[in-house]
C-alpha cells in the first residue's frame, strides 16, 4: 500500500526545516525575505506551518538556505512504495 501523506505535518516539518536552517546560518526573516523575494509575513507563516510553499518559493528557499532539495523531496514528497506494492504493480 502506498504511503499516506499528512499535509499538515508536512507543512509543519518544512517550516521547522526552514526556520532551523535560517537560524543556523544566522539570517533574519527580514534578510531571507530580501534574498528570496518572499514577504516576511508569508515567510513567518511558512515557518509556523500555516502555509504551503509553492514549488518556486520552495526552490528559492532551498537555494538560498543551501538545503538538499533532492533529499527533502525523497523524504517528504516522493511517494514511498511498500515492497508488496512493487511486486503487484506493473512497471511502465
N, C-alpha and C positions, 0 to 999 in steps of 0.2 A: 504494500500500500504506500502511495506517495506521501511524503511528509506534509502535514498540515501547517499552514503559516498563521502566526498570531501577529497581525498587522500592528496592533497597539504595542506589543512587546518589541517588535522590530523598530518602531518609531522611537521608543524609549532607549533602546540599545544604541541606535545610530546617534541619537542626541548625546548619550553618555560618551560615545567614542569621540565625537566632535569636541565636546567640552574638555575631556581629559587631554586630548592631543593639543588643543589650543592652549590650555593652561601649561602643559609641559613645555611648549615652545615659547611660553611667556608672551602670548599675543592676547590683547584685549579683544572683546567683542567688537568694539569700535574699529580697531585696526583690521580685524578679519573682515568686517563689513566693507572697508575700503578696498582690501585686496581682492575680494570676490564679487563686489557689486551687489551684495545681498544686504538688505536693510538690517539694522541692529535688532529691530522688533522681530523680523522674520527669523533671524539667526537665534535670538533668545527662545522663540517658540520651537524651533528645531531642536535646540539643546535640551529643552524641557520635555521633548517628546510629544508636543501638541500638534506639530505639523509633519507632513510627509514631504521630503525633498523631491523635487523633480529631478529627472536624470541630469540635466545641465547643472543645476545647483549642486547636486551630489558630486559631480565630476569636478566642479570648481573647488568645492571644499576639500575633496580628496587630493587634488593637485596642490593647492596652497598649503595644506597641512601635511603633505607628503604621506598620505595614508595609502595602504596597499589596496588599491581598487579591486584587483583580482581576488585577493584573499577575502575581502569583505563580501564580494559577490558570491564566491563559493560558499562561504559560511552562512550568509543570510538570505540570499536571493535565489540562487540556482536551486531548483527543487532537487532534493535528495531522493534517490530511488532505492528502496529496500532491495536486498538481494532476491527476494521472491518475485518482485515486480520485474527484475531484469530477466528472470527465467521465462516469464509468461508474456512479456511484451515483445512484439516483433521489432526488429531494427529496420529503420527506413534508410 
